[in-house]
Amino acid sequence: MQQQQNMNQTNQPIMPEPPNIVTEKDSLYLTDMLSWNLLAMKKAYFFANQCQDPEIKAAINKAGQMHQKHYQKILSHLHTGGQNQPTNTMNH
């Protein structure tokens, strides 16, 4: 009975905790997430500086700040994991 509760719909065991390692695929996905947020942040700040309308400029800056927070949050999670840092995250 207990074993049935620890299985998901595809009959694979459910992990109670994530593993203590980051696979290469995980690392690539984390690098992509960092890159996407960094690019979105840069574009938002660039386009905000092009705007003449203060309301639009503020809205775009707010979006840029959101992406910056996401970027920092991902980095903080990686740094608290110590060895779980992906390589080459800043090369994009």
Secondary structure, DSSP 8 states (H G I E B T S, - for coil): -HHHHTB-TTS-B--SS--SS--HHHHHHHHHHHHHHHHHHHHHHHHHHH---HHHHHHHHHHHHHHHHHHHHHHHHHHHTGGG--SSTT--
